[in-house]
Amino acid sequence: MNIHKVVIPVAGWGTRSLPATKNIPKEMLPVYNKPGVQYVVEEAIQAGIEDVVFITNRDKSAIEDHFDYNLQLEMVLERSGKEEALAAIRQVAEMVRIISIRQKRQLGLGHAVLCAKDVVRYDDAFAVMVGDDLMFGMSPGIRQLIEVAQSERLPVIGVMEVPQDRVSRYGIISGEEISPGIYQVRKLVEKPRVDQAPSRLAIIGRYVLTPEIFVHLEKISPGHGGEIQLTDALQGQASARGLLAVKIRGMRFDAGDWAEYLTANIYFALQDEELREDLVRRLKPLLG
């Protein structure tokens, strides 16, 4: 099972992050010194993925531009002798191949994945990474899924355990733990009530899927708001061929949640040795 492509849906409106996202794609909001989506792309590259398929819309060209050359800026930096900054922006332009597909109507995550059908359907499998889920650890989150998918030759979804009072915000799975941190998925429930959640294992924004998912996506009917839910298609996959879940090791920040987004900024700033001491000094008075 070879996995060379990742689908990154970035066509959403970013309503959780308004008013900051009124005219700026939520994926381009900075986390420390890089836009959030760059961390996602870097995670994919670290897992050996070569092609990034952005599912975008007419207002998200800034994302594509970020991963392209900016010759005017490069000339300015070169004339100014700012070699380090010049190397940094060129590295971004050269890090990965970009394929862009426009999602003309925003009809949910399932529909976004379906938009990529003609690009990935001839691959053994492909990854899906949600652009506002940032994950960090010794091993990239998506690589942990890829390793299990290649070993078991089954599609895999990423899960993390969440507090009981937050299960209604996620898709939740139930199933049997077949080896440490790996589950045979039996049922997926989209945003269940707290008292009806089958577990606290929440689906987070990392998937390794096979082209069979498109068969299930094309069968399901649009749900609330006319959206095609990926969770519904995954349930069909679990019932038909089988579906695994991997409890991802590492840290996760939901960039669409203001508290987590700001925490991510502080976390990365604290990793900068030149900034850390001054930042801690300035934060202490704010903490009382």
C-alpha positions in Angstrom: 0.0 0.0 0.0 1.8 3.1 -1.3 0.6 6.5 -0.1 2.0 9.5 -2.0 -0.9 12.0 -1.8 -2.7 13.9 0.9 -6.0 15.6 0.6 -6.2 18.8 2.7 -9.7 20.4 2.7 -9.3 24.2 3.1 -12.6 25.5 1.6 -14.5 26.1 4.8 -15.5 29.6 5.9 -13.7 29.5 9.3 -16.8 30.8 11.2 -15.4 29.7 14.5 -12.5 32.2 14.1 -14.5 35.3 13.0 -13.8 38.2 12.8 -10.2 37.3 12.2 -11.1 35.1 9.2 -13.4 37.6 7.5 -10.9 38.2 4.7 -8.0 35.8 5.7 -8.3 32.0 5.3 -8.3 30.5 8.8 -5.5 28.1 7.6 -3.3 31.2 7.1 -3.6 32.5 10.6 -0.1 32.5 12.1 0.9 30.0 14.7 4.1 31.6 16.0 6.0 32.4 12.8 4.2 30.2 10.3 0.6 29.9 9.0 -1.1 26.9 10.6 -1.5 25.0 7.3 2.3 24.9 6.8 2.6 22.8 10.0 0.1 20.3 8.4 2.0 20.2 5.1 5.3 19.7 7.0 3.8 16.8 8.9 2.8 15.2 5.6 6.3 15.6 4.2 7.8 14.1 7.3 5.6 11.0 6.6 7.0 10.7 3.1 4.0 12.2 1.2 5.0 13.9 -2.0 1.8 15.6 -3.4 -0.6 17.9 -1.5 -4.2 18.1 -2.9 -5.8 21.3 -1.6 -9.6 21.3 -1.7 -10.1 25.0 -1.9 -12.5 27.8 -2.9 -12.3 31.1 -4.8 -11.3 33.0 -1.7 -8.4 30.8 -0.6 -5.8 31.6 -3.2 -3.5 32.9 -0.4 -2.9 29.3 0.6 -1.7 28.3 -2.9 0.3 31.5 -3.1 2.1 30.7 0.2 3.5 27.5 -1.3 4.6 29.3 -4.5 7.6 31.5 -5.3 7.3 35.2 -4.6 9.9 36.6 -7.0 9.4 40.2 -6.1 9.9 39.5 -2.4 12.9 37.3 -3.1 14.5 40.2 -5.1 14.0 42.6 -2.1 15.5 40.1 0.3 18.4 39.4 -2.0 19.2 43.1 -2.4 19.0 43.6 1.3 21.4 40.7 2.0 18.8 38.9 4.1 20.0 35.5 3.1 18.4 33.6 5.9 14.9 35.0 5.2 15.4 34.4 1.5 16.3 30.7 2.1 13.3 30.3 4.4 10.7 31.5 1.9 12.3 29.6 -1.0 12.2 26.4 1.1 8.4 26.8 1.5 8.0 27.1 -2.3 10.0 24.0 -2.9 8.8 21.7 -0.1 6.0 19.9 -2.0 4.0 19.6 -5.2 0.7 21.3 -5.0 -2.6 20.3 -6.7 -5.6 22.5 -6.3 -9.2 21.5 -6.7 -12.0 24.0 -6.2 -15.0 23.0 -4.1 -17.6 25.1 -5.6 -20.1 24.5 -2.9 -19.1 23.9 0.7 -21.1 20.7 1.5 -19.1 19.2 4.3 -15.9 17.2 4.8 -17.3 14.2 2.9 -18.0 16.3 -0.1 -14.6 17.8 0.1 -13.0 14.4 0.0 -15.3 13.4 -2.9 -14.0 16.4 -4.9 -10.5 14.7 -4.9 -11.9 11.5 -6.5 -10.4 11.9 -10.0 -6.9 12.8 -8.5 -6.5 10.0 -6.0 -8.8 7.1 -7.2 -6.0 5.2 -9.0 -3.8 5.2 -5.9 -3.7 2.3 -3.4 -4.6 4.7 -0.6 -4.4 8.4 0.2 -4.2 10.5 3.4 -6.6 13.2 4.5 -5.5 15.8 6.9 -7.8 18.5 8.3 -6.1 21.9 8.0 -6.9 23.3 11.4 -5.9 20.2 13.4 -2.2 20.7 14.4 -0.4 17.7 15.8 3.1 17.3 17.1 5.1 14.5 18.5 8.2 12.3 18.1 6.4 10.6 15.2 4.2 12.6 12.8 0.5 11.8 13.5 -0.3 10.9 9.9 2.8 8.6 9.8 1.4 6.6 12.7 -1.7 5.9 10.7 0.2 5.1 7.5 2.3 2.5 9.3 -0.8 0.7 10.5 -2.6 1.0 7.1 0.4 -0.5 5.3 0.7 -3.3 7.9 -3.0 -4.3 8.0 -3.9 -3.2 4.5 -7.0 -1.4 5.8 -8.2 2.2 6.0 -7.3 3.9 9.3 -8.7 6.9 11.1 -6.9 8.8 13.9 -8.6 9.1 17.3 -7.7 10.8 20.6 -9.4 10.5 24.0 -11.3 13.6 25.0 -13.1 14.6 28.3 -16.6 13.3 28.7 -18.1 16.8 28.5 -16.6 17.4 25.0 -17.7 14.3 23.2 -20.7 16.1 21.7 -18.2 18.2 19.6 -16.7 15.2 17.8 -17.4 12.0 15.9 -17.0 9.2 18.4 -16.2 5.6 17.8 -16.9 2.3 19.5 -15.0 -0.9 18.9 -12.6 -3.5 20.2 -8.9 -2.7 21.1 -7.1 -5.4 19.0 -3.6 -4.3 20.1 -2.4 -1.4 22.2 -3.8 1.8 20.8 -5.4 0.1 17.7 -9.1 -0.5 17.5 -11.4 -2.4 15.2 -14.1 0.1 14.5 -17.7 -1.1 14.8 -19.7 2.1 15.0 -19.2 5.9 14.4 -21.5 8.4 15.9 -21.4 12.1 14.8 -21.5 14.5 17.7 -23.5 12.3 20.2 -25.1 13.6 23.3 -22.9 13.2 26.4 -25.1 10.5 27.8 -25.3 8.6 24.5 -21.6 8.6 23.5 -20.3 5.0 23.0 -16.8 6.0 24.2 -14.5 9.0 24.7 -12.5 8.2 21.6 -12.9 11.1 19.3 -12.2 11.2 15.5 -9.6 13.9 14.8 -8.4 15.3 11.6 -6.2 12.5 10.3 -7.2 9.6 8.0 -5.7 7.1 5.6 -8.4 6.0 3.1 -8.7 3.7 0.1 -10.6 4.6 -3.1 -13.5 2.5 -1.9 -14.5 5.4 0.3 -15.9 7.1 -2.8 -18.4 4.3 -3.4 -19.8 5.0 0.1 -19.6 8.8 -0.3 -21.6 8.6 -3.5 -24.3 6.5 -1.8 -25.1 8.6 1.3 -27.7 11.3 1.3 -26.9 14.8 2.5 -27.7 15.4 6.1 -28.1 18.5 8.2 -27.4 21.6 6.2 -27.2 19.6 3.0 -23.7 18.4 4.0 -22.2 15.0 3.1 -20.7 13.6 6.3 -17.5 11.7 6.0 -18.5 9.9 9.2 -21.4 8.3 7.4 -19.2 7.0 4.6 -16.7 5.6 7.2 -19.5 3.7 8.8 -20.2 2.1 5.5 -16.5 1.3 5.1 -16.4 -0.2 8.6 -19.4 -2.4 7.9 -18.3 -3.6 4.5 -14.5 -4.1 4.4 -13.4 -3.0 7.9 -11.9 0.1 9.4 -9.2 0.6 12.0 -8.6 3.5 14.5 -5.3 4.5 15.9 -4.9 6.4 19.1 -2.5 9.1 18.0 0.5 9.8 20.2 1.5 13.4 20.7 0.1 16.9 21.2 -2.9 18.3 19.3 -4.1 21.8 19.0 -7.5 22.7 17.4 -6.6 26.0 15.6 -10.4 26.7 15.3 -10.7 26.9 19.1 -9.3 30.3 20.4 -7.9 28.9 23.6 -6.1 26.1 21.8 -5.0 28.4 19.0 -3.4 30.8 21.5 -1.9 28.0 23.5 -0.2 26.7 20.3 1.3 30.1 19.7 2.7 30.2 23.2 3.9 26.6 22.9 6.0 27.3 19.8 7.2 30.6 21.0 8.6 29.0 24.1 10.6 26.6 21.9 12.5 29.6 20.5 15.5 30.0 22.8 16.0 33.6 21.8 12.4 34.5 22.6 11.6 32.2 25.6 13.1 34.3 28.4 11.6 37.5 27.4 8.2 35.9 26.7 8.1 34.2 30.1 9.0 37.5 31.8 6.1 39.3 30.0 3.6 36.5 30.6 4.1 36.3 34.4 2.4 39.6 35.3 -0.6 38.6 33.1 -1.0 35.4 35.1 -1.2 37.3 38.4 
